[in-house]
Amino acid sequence: MPPQKPTTESQPLPPIEYRRAEDFRQDYANNGFLESNPWDLTIRFGQLDLSIGPSVVIQHMGVTLPWPQVKVMLYLLQTHLMAYEFDHGRCPVPKGVIPKPISADSEAMKNNPRATEISAAFRKHYDDFMAANPEAK
C-alpha cells in the first residue's frame, strides 16, 4: 500500500466540552497589564483600589496565552463586543485610558531594525482606534 500524502485540509474539530477545575475562580478586573515575549503574551489582571491611592492597581491573576491563542481570543473578543454594541449601542472608551503608541526612537524600539515600520503601524492602529472612539482623546 503506497504511503498517504499528508493533507493540508483541516479536519473538523469535535465539539469542546467545558469543565471547571476544582480551584476555578472568577474575579473582576478593571485593569490588564500586558507582557509579551516571542513565545506568548501574559495578561496580568487587577483592580484599581482608590482606598490606597489614585493610581494603585492590585493585581490578582495572570494568564499566559501562546500567540495563536491571542489571535483567536482577539477575534472572539471583537465578535462579542460587536454583538454587545448591536444590542446596547456603542460602548464608549473613557478619556485618557489609551496610551499613545511608542515611537521608533523609544528605548523599547532602539535595537529593532524595523522600528520605523513598526512605529508607523502602531500609529495607524492608534489613529484608527481614536477615529472610531473620539471620546477617548
N, CA, C and O of each residue as an XYZ file, in Angstrom:
548
protein
N       0.856     -1.166      0.000
C       0.000      0.000      0.000
C       0.906      1.234      0.000
O       1.791      1.343      0.849
N       0.698      2.173     -0.948
C       1.547      3.366     -1.003
C       1.259      4.286      0.182
O       0.133      4.338      0.677
N       2.298      5.021      0.638
C       2.061      5.940      1.760
C       1.094      7.040      1.354
O       1.087      7.492      0.209
N       0.297      7.452      2.290
C      -0.660      8.520      2.014
C       0.028      9.863      2.131
O       0.888     10.071      2.988
N      -0.369     10.775      1.247
C       0.153     12.133      1.304
C      -0.487     12.869      2.464
O      -1.674     12.697      2.739
N       0.306     13.696      3.153
C      -0.316     14.499      4.217
C      -1.331     15.456      3.612
O      -1.115     16.007      2.532
N      -2.390     15.641      4.287
C      -3.431     16.538      3.792
C      -3.267     17.928      4.400
O      -2.899     18.066      5.567
N      -3.541     18.942      3.606
C      -3.487     20.316      4.104
C      -4.863     20.778      4.549
O      -5.011     21.857      5.124
N      -5.867     19.954      4.279
C      -7.224     20.317      4.679
C      -7.395     20.076      6.175
O      -6.910     19.081      6.714
N      -8.080     20.986      6.830
C      -8.352     20.837      8.258
C      -9.486     19.857      8.458
O     -10.490     19.886      7.746
N      -9.314     19.004      9.421
C     -10.398     18.113      9.800
C     -11.277     18.861     10.802
O     -10.757     19.595     11.642
N     -12.591     18.690     10.728
C     -13.443     19.369     11.704
C     -13.098     18.896     13.118
O     -12.871     17.711     13.359
N     -13.066     19.841     14.026
C     -12.768     19.514     15.414
C     -14.028     19.036     16.114
O     -15.122     19.525     15.834
N     -13.879     18.075     17.029
C     -15.069     17.666     17.785
C     -15.515     18.808     18.687
O     -14.713     19.680     19.024
N     -16.784     18.814     19.081
C     -17.258     19.872     19.986
C     -16.442     19.866     21.284
O     -16.031     18.810     21.765
N     -16.222     21.030     21.828
C     -15.459     21.158     23.068
C     -16.407     21.018     24.253
O     -17.476     21.627     24.281
N     -16.011     20.228     25.209
C     -16.762     20.109     26.456
C     -16.008     20.901     27.510
O     -14.843     20.615     27.789
N     -16.656     21.885     28.090
C     -16.017     22.731     29.099
C     -16.322     22.202     30.488
O     -17.476     21.941     30.831
N     -15.264     22.047     31.290
C     -15.408     21.651     32.688
C     -14.543     22.598     33.509
O     -13.505     23.057     33.033
N     -14.950     22.888     34.708
C     -14.198     23.786     35.584
C     -13.385     22.978     36.586
O     -13.874     22.021     37.185
N     -12.148     23.383     36.749
C     -11.285     22.759     37.737
C     -11.840     23.038     39.133
O     -12.590     23.994     39.333
N     -11.469     22.204     40.081
C     -11.928     22.409     41.453
C     -11.511     23.764     41.994
O     -12.239     24.384     42.770
N     -10.336     24.219     41.582
C      -9.838     25.504     42.089
C     -10.164     26.675     41.158
O      -9.553     27.739     41.262
N     -11.123     26.483     40.251
C     -11.544     27.561     39.353
C     -12.005     28.760     40.164
O     -12.702     28.620     41.169
N     -11.601     29.949     39.708
C     -12.080     31.162     40.371
C     -12.424     32.191     39.318
O     -11.844     32.220     38.233
N     -13.358     33.015     39.653
C     -13.769     34.098     38.769
C     -13.642     35.393     39.536
O     -14.151     35.518     40.650
N     -12.962     36.359     38.941
C     -12.740     37.645     39.580
C     -13.121     38.766     38.629
O     -13.283     38.562     37.425
N     -13.257     39.940     39.194
C     -13.492     41.152     38.418
C     -12.144     41.830     38.191
O     -11.297     41.838     39.085
N     -11.941     42.393     37.016
C     -10.733     43.165     36.735
C     -11.112     44.385     35.915
O     -11.847     44.278     34.933
N     -10.610     45.545     36.319
C     -10.794     46.745     35.501
C      -9.448     47.255     35.013
O      -9.312     48.405     34.596
N      -8.442     46.361     35.074
C      -7.119     46.706     34.586
C      -6.449     45.446     34.071
O      -6.559     44.378     34.674
N      -5.760     45.580     32.959
C      -4.963     44.485     32.417
C      -3.600     45.025     32.026
O      -3.508     46.038     31.333
N      -2.553     44.367     32.457
C      -1.179     44.767     32.140
C      -0.600     43.678     31.257
O      -0.643     42.500     31.611
N      -0.054     44.065     30.104
C       0.423     43.095     29.129
C       1.941     42.974     29.164
O       2.660     43.971     29.222
N       2.411     41.735     29.126
C       3.837     41.435     28.990
C       3.975     40.424     27.869
O       3.279     39.409     27.855
N       4.872     40.696     26.925
C       4.995     39.774     25.798
C       6.436     39.332     25.614
O       7.379     39.995     26.048
N       6.572     38.193     24.958
C       7.868     37.665     24.554
C       7.647     36.891     23.266
O       6.506     36.780     22.817
N       8.680     36.360     22.662
C       8.493     35.673     21.371
C       7.559     34.464     21.418
O       7.031     34.067     20.378
N       7.339     33.869     22.589
C       6.532     32.664     22.685
C       5.084     32.932     23.043
O       4.187     32.228     22.579
N       4.841     33.964     23.882
C       3.476     34.142     24.353
C       3.239     35.529     24.919
O       4.146     36.360     24.980
N       2.015     35.759     25.327
C       1.583     37.021     25.918
C       0.997     36.721     27.292
O       0.171     35.819     27.435
N       1.421     37.475     28.300
C       0.846     37.342     29.630
C       0.010     38.581     29.918
O       0.455     39.710     29.714
N      -1.195     38.355     30.391
C      -2.073     39.446     30.819
C      -2.209     39.319     32.330
O      -2.683     38.301     32.836
N      -1.793     40.352     33.043
C      -1.938     40.385     34.495
C      -3.174     41.241     34.800
O      -3.213     42.431     34.487
N      -4.160     40.623     35.406
C      -5.418     41.297     35.696
C      -5.405     41.863     37.113
O      -4.841     41.270     38.033
N      -6.032     43.008     37.264
C      -6.105     43.627     38.573
C      -7.269     44.591     38.655
O      -8.063     44.730     37.725
N      -7.346     45.249     39.794
C      -8.431     46.201     40.035
C      -7.863     47.449     40.692
O      -7.066     47.383     41.628
N      -8.298     48.578     40.174
C      -7.928     49.863     40.747
C      -8.452     49.926     42.174
O      -9.617     49.618     42.426
N      -7.590     50.327     43.113
C      -8.002     50.425     44.513
C      -7.789     51.855     44.990
O      -6.693     52.226     45.411
N      -8.848     52.649     44.918
C      -8.773     54.065     45.280
C      -8.551     54.277     46.774
O      -8.156     55.371     47.180
N      -8.793     53.258     47.604
C      -8.563     53.409     49.037
C      -7.069     53.497     49.357
O      -6.683     53.988     50.418
N      -6.236     53.018     48.436
C      -4.785     53.065     48.627
C      -4.197     54.321     47.982
O      -3.299     54.953     48.538
N      -4.708     54.670     46.818
C      -4.216     55.834     46.098
C      -4.924     55.978     44.771
O      -5.644     55.069     44.356
N      -4.736     57.113     44.088
C      -5.495     57.382     42.853
C      -5.092     56.508     41.669
O      -5.861     56.370     40.718
N      -3.911     55.921     41.711
C      -3.451     55.125     40.574
C      -2.829     53.809     41.026
O      -1.816     53.379     40.474
N      -3.424     53.172     42.020
C      -2.888     51.908     42.525
C      -3.775     50.768     42.039
O      -4.985     50.764     42.266
N      -3.151     49.798     41.363
C      -3.865     48.621     40.887
C      -3.334     47.416     41.653
O      -2.126     47.183     41.692
N      -4.223     46.664     42.252
C      -3.870     45.422     42.917
C      -4.066     44.300     41.894
O      -5.192     43.993     41.502
N      -2.958     43.698     41.471
C      -3.030     42.604     40.510
C      -3.337     41.310     41.257
O      -2.722     41.014     42.281
N      -4.303     40.538     40.731
C      -4.715     39.319     41.423
C      -4.600     38.054     40.601
O      -4.809     36.959     41.123
N      -4.268     38.183     39.308
C      -4.204     36.983     38.490
C      -3.457     37.282     37.199
O      -3.543     38.390     36.668
N      -2.732     36.306     36.700
C      -2.093     36.417     35.406
C      -2.484     35.237     34.543
O      -2.610     34.114     35.031
N      -2.675     35.492     33.261
C      -2.994     34.434     32.306
C      -2.019     34.565     31.146
O      -1.866     35.642     30.569
N      -1.362     33.464     30.810
C      -0.409     33.457     29.708
C      -1.006     32.684     28.543
O      -1.499     31.568     28.708
N      -0.955     33.298     27.352
C      -1.524     32.704     26.143
C      -0.460     32.628     25.053
O       0.289     33.588     24.871
N      -0.368     31.505     24.317
C       0.514     31.465     23.157
C      -0.061     32.369     22.056
O      -1.268     32.604     22.008
N       0.807     32.870     21.181
C       0.377     33.851     20.183
C      -0.797     33.407     19.308
O      -1.675     34.231     19.049
N      -0.869     32.153     18.836
C      -2.064     31.778     18.060
C      -3.354     31.918     18.876
O      -4.392     32.299     18.335
N      -3.290     31.612     20.172
C      -4.476     31.757     21.018
C      -4.815     33.232     21.215
O      -5.989     33.587     21.314
N      -3.803     34.093     21.272
C      -4.043     35.540     21.372
C      -4.855     35.995     20.167
O      -5.811     36.759     20.300
N      -4.468     35.524     19.005
C      -5.166     35.913     17.781
C      -6.617     35.424     17.793
O      -7.528     36.155     17.407
N      -6.822     34.190     18.237
C      -8.179     33.643     18.328
C      -8.995     34.444     19.357
O     -10.148     34.794     19.104
N      -8.389     34.730     20.513
C      -9.093     35.495     21.547
C      -9.446     36.900     21.057
O     -10.533     37.402     21.340
N      -8.531     37.529     20.326
C      -8.807     38.860     19.777
C     -10.033     38.810     18.868
O     -10.907     39.673     18.946
N     -10.091     37.793     18.006
C     -11.250     37.626     17.127
C     -12.535     37.442     17.949
O     -13.554     38.074     17.672
N     -12.471     36.575     18.957
C     -13.661     36.300     19.760
C     -14.073     37.512     20.589
O     -15.265     37.786     20.725
N     -13.110     38.238     21.142
C     -13.435     39.453     21.897
C     -14.097     40.491     20.991
O     -15.075     41.126     21.385
N     -13.564     40.664     19.778
C     -14.159     41.620     18.840
C     -15.573     41.197     18.468
O     -16.460     42.040     18.335
N     -15.787     39.894     18.298
C     -17.115     39.382     17.964
C     -18.101     39.653     19.097
O     -19.232     40.072     18.850
N     -17.678     39.416     20.331
C     -18.562     39.662     21.474
C     -18.846     41.153     21.657
O     -19.970     41.537     21.983
N     -17.833     41.991     21.450
C     -18.048     43.436     21.534
C     -19.018     43.893     20.445
O     -19.886     44.729     20.695
N     -18.871     43.350     19.252
C     -19.776     43.692     18.155
C     -21.221     43.334     18.521
O     -22.136     44.131     18.314
N     -21.413     42.144     19.059
C     -22.764     41.719     19.452
C     -23.307     42.617     20.560
O     -24.477     42.998     20.532
N     -22.464     42.955     21.536
C     -22.891     43.842     22.624
C     -23.349     45.187     22.062
O     -24.398     45.703     22.447
N     -22.554     45.750     21.149
C     -22.882     47.067     20.607
C     -24.113     47.027     19.715
O     -24.847     48.013     19.644
N     -24.357     45.918     19.034
C     -25.601     45.789     18.274
C     -26.802     45.857     19.210
O     -27.805     46.494     18.888
N     -26.706     45.208     20.359
C     -27.812     45.148     21.302
C     -27.946     46.386     22.185
O     -29.063     46.775     22.526
N     -26.824     47.017     22.565
C     -26.847     48.070     23.586
C     -26.329     49.424     23.120
O     -26.327     50.380     23.895
N     -25.895     49.523     21.885
C     -25.308     50.765     21.406
C     -23.798     50.785     21.633
O     -23.229     49.914     22.290
N     -23.193     51.786     21.079
C     -21.745     51.917     21.134
C     -21.240     51.974     22.569
O     -21.827     52.652     23.412
N     -20.164     51.270     22.842
C     -19.544     51.245     24.168
C     -18.442     52.310     24.189
O     -17.406     52.129     23.549
N     -18.648     53.413     24.911
C     -17.641     54.471     24.912
C     -16.395     54.084     25.713
O     -16.469     53.338     26.689
N     -15.268     54.603     25.281
C     -13.992     54.369     25.958
C     -13.682     55.598     26.809
O     -13.699     56.717     26.296
N     -13.401     55.414     28.095
C     -13.100     56.587     28.932
C     -11.897     57.377     28.414
O     -10.943     56.815     27.876
N     -11.973     58.668     28.591
C     -10.914     59.559     28.132
C      -9.595     59.236     28.854
O      -9.563     59.026     30.066
N      -8.524     59.204     28.075
C      -7.190     59.086     28.632
C      -6.711     57.690     28.992
O      -5.618     57.561     29.543
N      -7.474     56.636     28.708
C      -7.021     55.302     29.089
C      -6.211     54.594     27.998
O      -5.576     53.571     28.256
N      -6.235     55.137     26.789
C      -5.483     54.530     25.697
C      -4.127     55.230     25.596
O      -4.074     56.421     25.291
N      -3.035     54.511     25.844
C      -1.718     55.150     25.758
C      -1.349     55.449     24.311
O      -1.747     54.732     23.393
N      -0.587     56.512     24.125
C      -0.100     56.831     22.780
C       0.889     55.755     22.354
O       1.572     55.174     23.198
N       0.974     55.484     21.062
C       1.900     54.437     20.603
C       3.355     54.849     20.822
O       3.693     56.033     20.824
N       4.201     53.842     21.006
C       5.621     54.134     21.190
C       6.231     54.541     19.852
O       5.807     54.077     18.794
N       7.225     55.411     19.919
C       7.849     55.902     18.695
C       9.065     55.050     18.341
O       9.572     54.291     19.167
N       9.515     55.192     17.110
C      10.645     54.410     16.619
C      11.922     54.691     17.402
O      12.796     53.828     17.476
N      12.046     55.874     17.986
C      13.263     56.207     18.719
C      13.156     55.928     20.218
O      14.036     56.322     20.984
N      12.081     55.249     20.643
C      11.926     54.937     22.066
C      12.928     53.858     22.468
O      13.480     53.153     21.624
N      13.146     53.749     23.764
C      14.083     52.752     24.292
C      13.658     51.338     23.905
O      14.505     50.495     23.609
N      12.338     51.072     23.905
C      11.836     49.738     23.575
C      12.126     49.344     22.130
O      12.227     48.157     21.821
N      12.258     50.324     21.248
C      12.457     50.044     19.824
C      13.902     50.258     19.376
O      14.237     50.031     18.213
N      14.740     50.686     20.287
C      16.098     51.123     19.968
C      16.880     50.166     19.069
O      17.529     50.606     18.120
N      16.827     48.880     19.351
C      17.647     47.909     18.613
C      16.873     47.111     17.574
O      17.372     46.111     17.058
N      15.665     47.546     17.268
C      14.861     46.815     16.294
C      15.065     47.419     14.912
O      14.770     48.596     14.706
N      15.566     46.631     13.958
C      15.800     47.173     12.611
C      14.522     47.603     11.893
O      14.587     48.358     10.923
N      13.383     47.141     12.347
C      12.100     47.504     11.716
C      11.343     48.523     12.554
O      10.130     48.669     12.401
N      12.037     49.228     13.434
C      11.397     50.154     14.372
C      10.526     51.193     13.674
O       9.410     51.459     14.122
N      11.011     51.777     12.597
C      10.244     52.819     11.900
C       8.949     52.240     11.334
O       7.883     52.842     11.463
N       9.049     51.076     10.713
C       7.876     50.418     10.129
C       6.869     50.017     11.213
O       5.664     50.217     11.056
N       7.371     49.457     12.302
C       6.505     49.034     13.401
C       5.834     50.247     14.036
O       4.633     50.231     14.307
N       6.612     51.289     14.269
C       6.080     52.503     14.877
C       4.980     53.111     14.010
O       3.959     53.565     14.528
N       5.184     53.122     12.701
C       4.158     53.653     11.789
C       2.886     52.804     11.841
O       1.779     53.340     11.799
N       3.043     51.479     11.933
C       1.872     50.594     12.024
C       1.135     50.818     13.339
O      -0.095     50.861     13.369
N       1.901     50.961     14.440
C       1.281     51.257     15.741
C       0.519     52.575     15.681
O      -0.593     52.681     16.199
N       1.123     53.580     15.044
C       0.491     54.904     14.967
C      -0.813     54.842     14.169
O      -1.812     55.451     14.550
N      -0.793     54.095     13.053
C      -2.006     53.959     12.248
C      -3.102     53.249     13.046
O      -4.265     53.650     13.008
N      -2.724     52.199     13.763
C      -3.682     51.460     14.585
C      -4.279     52.392     15.654
O      -5.488     52.376     15.888
N      -3.442     53.190     16.290
C      -3.892     54.156     17.295
C      -4.832     55.184     16.658
O      -5.908     55.459     17.190
N      -4.426     55.744     15.528
C      -5.252     56.754     14.856
C      -6.610     56.186     14.449
O      -7.635     56.849     14.603
N      -6.615     54.954     13.928
C      -7.875     54.311     13.535
C      -8.769     54.087     14.758
O      -9.980     54.300     14.697
N      -8.163     53.656     15.865
C      -8.935     53.433     17.082
C      -9.526     54.734     17.585
O     -10.702     54.789     17.945
N      -8.710     55.788     17.613
C      -9.187     57.084     18.101
C     -10.252     57.692     17.187
O     -11.153     58.386     17.659
N     -10.153     57.436     15.889
C     -11.180     57.928     14.972
C     -12.514     57.242     15.262
O     -13.569     57.868     15.155
N     -12.473     55.959     15.629
C     -13.692     55.234     15.950
C     -14.188     55.489     17.370
O     -15.333     55.181     17.703
N     -13.304     56.060     18.212
C     -13.635     56.299     19.614
C     -13.150     57.700     20.021
O     -12.265     57.825     20.868
N     -13.724     58.750     19.423
C     -13.217     60.118     19.644
C     -13.296     60.587     21.098
O     -12.530     61.463     21.500
N     -14.199     60.027     21.883
C     -14.311     60.421     23.285
C     -13.085     60.006     24.099
O     -12.862     60.528     25.191
N     -12.296     59.079     23.580
C     -11.126     58.576     24.313
C      -9.941     59.540     24.275
O      -8.976     59.372     25.020
N     -10.017     60.558     23.398
C      -8.903     61.516     23.268
C      -8.802     62.413     24.482
O      -7.925     63.275     24.541
